[in-house]
Structures are given as structure tokens and as C-alpha cells.
Amino acid sequence: MRIGYVRVSTEQQHTERQEILLEDVDKFFIDRCSGKNTNRPELNKMLSFVRSGDVVIVESISRFARSTRDLLQLIDILTKKDVNFVSKKESLDTSTPSGKFMLTVFGALAELEREQILQRQKEGIAIAKSKGLYKGRNRMVNNDFDQIYAQWLEGKITATQAIKKLSWSKATFYRRVKERTIHNEEIN
């Protein structure tokens, strides 16, 4: 089955231009919302609807995904379902060797972009630290930690309950548990 996915950013925008370009599809899924993320009702319905052998067709990649990361994640979902992807504007068709290659190029560019962002971030932090401007995030403090930690150690509450009571992330809770354990070992 040939599935058309159409997206416009607002209720007031028209979809006809995209629908005309996708005239040879069997079924449409049309979202009228921002493409800033993949949390879109019709996109999710379409991803649930497609079956092995189907083809998802879009007018352009920007109508399907706004970021390379989202694009690659969506294509991965389709690939796992044995569904091909076609973008008319970019002439991308994942059923062809050149289409798969172009998708690989998109993936490589996304990875390069992520690595460059991380590198710039590390460099910026190093410069800020050398100037004494970077101290990291403020430490999460909860005056009830000792009491909640004791309840958790005694098995009166679960870790999930302790985390909820503290309003901390799981990582913060276990980091503090580790710190406390090391501190207690040093004392003994």
C-alpha cells in the first residue's frame, strides 16, 4: 500500500499542494501541527498502520521530520517494519541502493554534527573553568535525604518511593547513595 504523509504547521494552512504532489497514494495521514518533534497524532497513527511492503511517501523531508535525528529514528522504525520511504522533493527512495546511500549520508552528517556540538561544548567549558566562571550545576539539596535514605536502607520504602519523595532523578538519588556509602566506609 502507498501511504501519503502530509504535515502543515497550523490549522489555517492548506494541505492541497502536498496532496496533489502525492496523487498516487492509497491512504493519507495529515497532521496540522509543528514538526518540532515526532509527537504528532497522525504520524503515530501512520507508524502503527503501516505493514511490511508498504511505502510511505512525503512531499519533502521537512514535512516528515525537522531534525536529522528525528528523520533517522523514523526511518529506522519504518525499516524495522519492512516499509520503504520516498521523499519526492529530495528524490530519496529507500528501496533503491542510492536512496539507502543518501540515508547513510544523512546519518553520517547527523553524527558529525552531534560530535562537533559536544566538542565545542567541552572547549567552552574548559575556557570557562580556566577563567573561574564555570562551576557546574548547583547541587540538588533535600533536607529530608537522611531520613528518606534511612527508610530506604531499612526496606521501609522502595527506591522509586524515595526518589519521588525527594523529587530527584534516579541518577541523582543513586549518586547520593554511593557518596553516602563511601562516606560511611571511610568513617568505619
Secondary structure as GFF3:
##gff-version 3
##sequence-region A 1 188
A	DSSP	beta_strand	2	8	.	.	.	ID=ss1
A	DSSP	alpha_helix	16	21	.	.	.	ID=ss2
A	DSSP	beta_strand	27	32	.	.	.	ID=ss3
A	DSSP	alpha_helix	41	49	.	.	.	ID=ss4
A	DSSP	beta_strand	55	58	.	.	.	ID=ss5
A	DSSP	alpha_helix	61	64	.	.	.	ID=ss6
A	DSSP	alpha_helix	68	80	.	.	.	ID=ss7
A	DSSP	beta_strand	84	87	.	.	.	ID=ss8
A	DSSP	beta_strand	92	93	.	.	.	ID=ss9
A	DSSP	alpha_helix	97	130	.	.	.	ID=ss10
A	DSSP	alpha_helix	145	153	.	.	.	ID=ss11
A	DSSP	alpha_helix	159	166	.	.	.	ID=ss12
A	DSSP	alpha_helix	170	187	.	.	.	ID=ss13
###
